[in-house]
């Protein structure tokens, strides 16, 4: 483009005899193309710096396009605008794109939170977008590449998804508003400066039920989930303190003696989690089970809760044991009752 500009200047200069007045030269900074980093990025910067800035801007444009696909404004399967008129819905989208490779968000509300509390969390949806666009096999590589372009730190101490989530939380909407010259068509609803709750809504799909749905299906549910997490952390903290106290007290506790002077096997459950451990022992009554199978039987989805309140207390009390003790983290690892565990279970059932 620079060459063409200079050639045009040369033709006009020669046509009007202005060789002594003007020069055909055109600086790169005056080539007004958005893909030209010399024009796009102000200031005197090295080629390496300009290349890095252009890459970051390009990645931000990709993310903005991905959000457009999440709302149905764009589609991976059809060029141009899809949903761009007020009041249009998913039905209108499917009329234009009957079999989309990437489905827009159903309720036009995309939460942006500090963790993945909802299935349509924006980072989760962005992962799905990358899978649909570039293939699932290259997802990890693409996430790392995008995070590298967004991250100001070159140490790489944070995971790619953490970097991308931080960008959505802290910078995406500011960049987006700047890109659209302060006339955004995606609206950000946020609870406060602390960004405890944030959600994006597409203007053209906004209707009278959007805010009520945001409150009931997202804000109130998020509050419930946060309250549950706080309660769980408190339970885990108490459990850890009790386990530590029992651990310190163990050397002071003498095992009971039988008449023959031999140690007698205690049939008492760990004090701090007896009822929970009892449930675990009952789950193992019918045979060996993996950690996942035990959580399924007990109805526990939260792994740290299961580990800290069920599994570890039972292992520490020698009530259960690993089937592959030499490989604790093996994918084939299972757990079974020990003789002591069977005795405790039998004693509990007799009571």
N, C-alpha and C positions, 0 to 999 in steps of 0.2 A: 504494500500500500504506500509506503514511503517513496518507493521508486516511481510509482504511478503519479503521485502528487508532484514530485520533482520534474517528471517528464511533462506534465501539464503546465507547470510554471515555465519551463523552458520554451514550450511552444508559444505561450502568450508573450513572453519576454521578447522572443525573436520576431513575433508578428507585429509588435508595437515598437520595436527598436529600443527596448529598455535595458539593453545589456549593461550600460554604464550606471543604471539607476537601481536595479534589483538583482538579486541572486536567486537561482532556482532551489536552493537548499531548503529543506524542511526538517526541523528537529523532530526526533521521535516523540517528544512530549506533546507535539501539536497534531499528531495523528489521532484523531478523535474516535477511536474504537475502544469499546469496553474491554476487549481482549488484549489491549495494549497496556501493559503494566506501567510504561513510562508516562502515559497519559492518565491512567487510572489512579496511580499512587503518587501523591505529591512529594516533593522533596528530592534531594540528591541521595540516591540509594544505589548500592552495588547491584550487579545483575543477579547475584545470588539472593539478595534481599527482595528484589522485585519478583523473582520467580516464586519465592516462598509466599509473598503477599498475594500474588495472583492465584496460587494454589488454594490458599485459605479462603479467598473470596469465591472461588469456583465451588469449593466444598459447601460453603454457606448457601450458594444458589441451588446446589443439589438438594440440600436439606429443605430449603423453602419449597422447591418443587415437590419433594416427598410429602410435605405437609399438605400441599395442594391436592395430591393424590389421595391422602388420607380423608380429605373432606369431599372428594369427588369433583373438585374444580377441574382437575386434569385426570387423565387415564394413561396407563402404560400401553393400552391397546388401541388408542385412537388419538390422533393429533388434535391440537386446538383445545378450546374450552368445552367442557361437558356441562357441568352445573354452574351457570353464571347468571341466572335470573332469579329474582326474589320469589321465595316460596317453593322452589323446586325440591324434590325429595329423592330418596334412593330409587323409587319406582321410575322416575324420569331418567335417572342414571342408567338403570338396567335396560331401558328402551333403546338407549344409544349404544350401550356396551353390554350385550346380553350375557356374555361369559367372561367377566373380567378376571385377569390374572392376579389383580390386587384389589380387594373389595374395600370401598370407602367405609368410614365409621358410620355405624347404624344410627346413632342418636345425635350426631353433630356436636358431641362434647368429648374433647380429648384432654384428659388430665395430665398435668405436668407436675410431678411430685418428687420428693426426695428418694422414693423407693417405688418398687413396682407393686402398688396396692390394688390395681385394677387390670383386667385383661386387655383393655384398650389404652393402657399407659403409653405415652408418646414414644418412649424408647423401645418398648415392645413392638409397637406398630412400625417404627423405623427399621427394626431388625427384619420384620416381615417384608417391608418394602425392598430392602436390600436383597433378601432371598428371592423375591419375585423378579427383581431386575437383573441381578448378576449371578444368581444360583446359590443354593444353600452351601455348596461345597467351598465357596470362597468367602463365606460370611465373616469368619474370624479375621481373615486377611484384610477384608474391606473395612471392618470396624477399626482395626488397628491403623489402617491408612488414614481414615477419616479423623480419628482421634489425634493422630500425629499432626495433621494439618490444622486442627483446632487448638491444640495445646500450646500454651506459651512456654511451658516447661519442657526441656529436652531430656529430663532425667527418666521419664517414663515410669514413675513410681506408681501412678494410678492406672487402674484397668481402663481399657478403651471405652467400655460402657459408662464408667464413672465420668470420664471426660465429656462424653456426649451428653450425659444427663445434666452435668453442670452447665454445659452450653445452653441446653434448652431452658434450664432454670434461670440463668443469669443474663444471657446475652442474645438468645434467639429473637425475642420480640423487639428488642432495641434495633438489631440489625435489620429485621424485617420492616419495621416502620421507616427506617432510613431508606431502605431499598424502594419502598412504595411512596416515598416523599410525603410522609405523615398522613397518608390516606389509606390506612390498612383495611383489608377486607376480612382478615381474621382478627377477632377481638379476644383480648386476654382478660379473663376475670381472675382477680387475685384477692386473697384475704387481707394481706397487709404487707408491710415492708419485709417481714420475716419470711414471706413466700411459703407459708404453711400449706396453703391450698391455692392451686393455679389450674386454670382450664382454658383451652382455646375453643372458640366457636366460630363457625364460618357464617359471615353476614347473610349471604343469600339463602342459607338453610335455616336461619333463625326464625322461630315462631313463638307464639304466646306461651307454649309449654316448656320452652328451653330452660328458663331460669328455675322453674319449679322442679324440673327433672334434675337439674344440676344440684339443687339443694338436697333432694331426697335420695337420689341414686348415687351421689358422689360425696358431697360435703358431710352429710350425717353419717354415711357409711364409713367414711374415712375417720371421723371422730370415734366411732365404735371400734374400729380396728386399732387405732392408736391407744385407746383406753385398754383394750385387751392386751396389747403388746406391753404397755406399762405394767399391768397386773402380772403378766407372765414374767417380766424381768424382775419384779419384786419377789415373786415366788422362787425364782431361780437363785436370786441373791440370798434369800433366807436359807434355802436348801444348801447352798455352797457354804454358808457360815456354819450351819449345823454340822455338815460333814467334816468341816475343819475342826470344830470343837470335839466331835467324837473321835477324830483322828488323834488329837492331842491327848484325849483321855484314855485311849486304848491301852497304853502301857500301865495304867493304874488299875485296870480291871483284871482280876485274876479269874481264870476259867474255873467253873465248879468242878469238884472232884466226885468221883463215884466211890463206892465203899472200898473198891480195890485200889483207889488212889489214881485211877486213870482219868484223863480229861473227858468230860462229858460233852457231847455235841449239843450246843445251844439251839433251841428251836424258836428263838425270839427273832422277829424281823427287825431291820434297822429302824431305830426310833423315829428318825426324821421323815421317813417315807414308807412306813410299814404298809399302809393300805395300797399304795401304788405298786410296791414290790410284790405284794400278794397277787395283784391282778396280773403282773408279768409272769409270776410262777404258774398261775392257772393257765395262761396262754401257752406255756411250754409243756403243760401236762401231757399233751398228745404227741409230743415229739419235737425234734429240732426245728428251729425256725430262724430265718434271716432277720436282720434289723427291719427291713421294709415290711416283711410279713408280720412281724410283731406290732409295728406301728399301725398296720392295717387292721389287725385283730382288735387292738386297743382303741382304735379310732383317733389316733394322734397324728396330725400332719406336721407339727412343729418339731423338727429334729432335735434342736437343743433341749427342748422340754423333755423329750423321750430319753435323751442321753443322760441329762443331769438328774432327773427325778425317778427314772425307772432302771435304765441299763447299768449305769455306773454304781449306784448303791447296791444292786444285786451282785455285780461282779466283785465289788469291794468286800461284801459280806460272804463271799465264796458260796453263794446260793446258786449261781449259774457259772458256766464256763464257755470259752470259745471252742468251736470244733477244730479250728486251725489256729492254735495259740501262737505258733511261730510266725504267722502272717496276719497280724491284727487287722490290717486294712484290705485284706483280700476281698474281691468281689463275690467270692463263694463262701465267705464267712457266715457261720450260723452259730446259734447259742443253744445250750441244753442245760438241763437241771443237773446239779451235782448231788451226791448222796445227802449232803447237808440240806440242799434245797428241797429234795424230795421229803426229807424228814420234817422240815418246816412246813411244807405244803400239807403233808399228812396231818400234822399236829393242828394246823389251822382248820382243816376240814372236819376233824373230830370235834373241835370246839363248836 
